[in-house]
Amino acid sequence: MNMSMKALPFAVVIALSGFAAADSQQVTTLNQSGNGNQAAIEQVYGDTGNGSQTSVTQTGNTNTAMTLQSNVVQGNLVLLQNGSSNDAKLRQQNSNQASASVAQTGGTNTSVVKQDNVTGLTAAGAFNVLLEQNGNANAADINQRNSNAGITVRQTNQANQAKVATTTIENSNLEITQNGTANQAFATLTDVHNLSTVSTNFDSINQTGVGNVANLYQSNVNGSFAVIDQQGTSSQAGVTQIGVSFAGSAQAGATIRQDGTANNANASIWQGQTSDTVASIQQGGNGSLAASSQTGVSGASARIQQAADFSSASIIQTGGAGSNGVINQSGSLLSAVVTQDGDNHRANVNQTGDGHVADLGQTGSSQVATIVQSGSNNWTWATQAGSGNQLTVTQSGVGQQALVSQSGAGNIGSILQH
């Protein structure tokens, strides 16, 4: 079915329903040109229908398109809108090998995609949802439930927003890419179970530009690694993971990377109710803040690396045992804080440059801490409370100061200044 409409000020509704033969294929194409058009296409089968393909193209402003597919095998929804202030709504449910694609060019467009009980395509590089927007102040909203998640969102220009929410998902694979300024990306993934036993699935947000914000939340996730990459100044990134675990030999955790042009950047990772997870933050801009907190986590690893001036880093590991915290900093006027509560933790702080501050606090037994500072006018405060702890402070340069306090039995402390 192919329909071409021009300058229609009213709605076009196409409804297809009934029982489809196993080898049947339903193809629906609708083209509209002009402003203020409305299109609604509904494909609902009493039995499973094969190969339902729906394509809608709208050119103009303030157009609306709504599509629905239900009980379909190899269903495909494609919606193209060229103009501004357009609205796209796509929904798929109770379908196998289904996909949805939206492309919008222009400003202040909105797109909503919902999938419920949908099994995605199985080919390499395939997606369940592909959403692309080019323009300013566009909004994308994707919701998946009881589905195989393969989601790709691409937005270009400024003040765009992308929201993704998934619940009860197998094999999560999320990728949000935003190029421009003042963009926002928010992703929430709950009850995600990746079936792979040899590799990790990645949920990622990639942003290039100034003043971007990215937040990724994962709860009860098995074998999915969270990654946020940002290039540009004044960016903010946050990852929260609760109940994240391994998938076979793959490791779970989170990484935030903010490159050397990302001055005044802010990055934070919070992880709880899990074990053997990894947190990594890398920053290359001046005046940046980095914080990693792991609560109720054993055998975890946290690493922060900063190569710039006027930045600060903190690692907090409490309520677990056998975790490792590392801060590496190079530049001037940097600060590092490591707080560990529990037994058998390891802490390492390395600072290169002048005017640095290192603050270490460990509570528990069998802790090991190393602080190395090279430069001038650096300070170290270190406190250990417990038994069988070891602390080594090494400072090279002029104007160095170190204050070390150990309480308990069988502790070993060493300060070397040269």
Secondary structure, 3 states (H helix, E strand, C coil): CEEEEECCCCEEEEEEEECCCCCCCCEEEEEEECCCCEEEEEEEEEEEEECCEEEEEEECCCCEEEEEEEEEECCEEEEEEECCCCEEEEEEEEEECCEEEEEEECCCCEEEEEEEEEECCCCCCCCCEEEEEECCCCEEEEEEEEEECCEEEEEECCCCEEEEEEEEEECCCEEEEEECCCCEEEEEEEEEECCCCCCCEEEEEEEECCCCEEEEEEEEEECEEEEEEEECCCCEEEEEEECCECECCECCEEEEEECCCCCCCEEEEEEECCECCEEEEEECCCCCEEEEEEECCECCEEEEEEECCCCEEEEEEECCCCCEEEEEEEEECCEEEEEEECCCCEEEEEEEEECCEEEEEEECCCCEEEEEEECCCCEEEEEEECCCCEEEEEEECCCCEEEEEEECCCCEEEEEEC
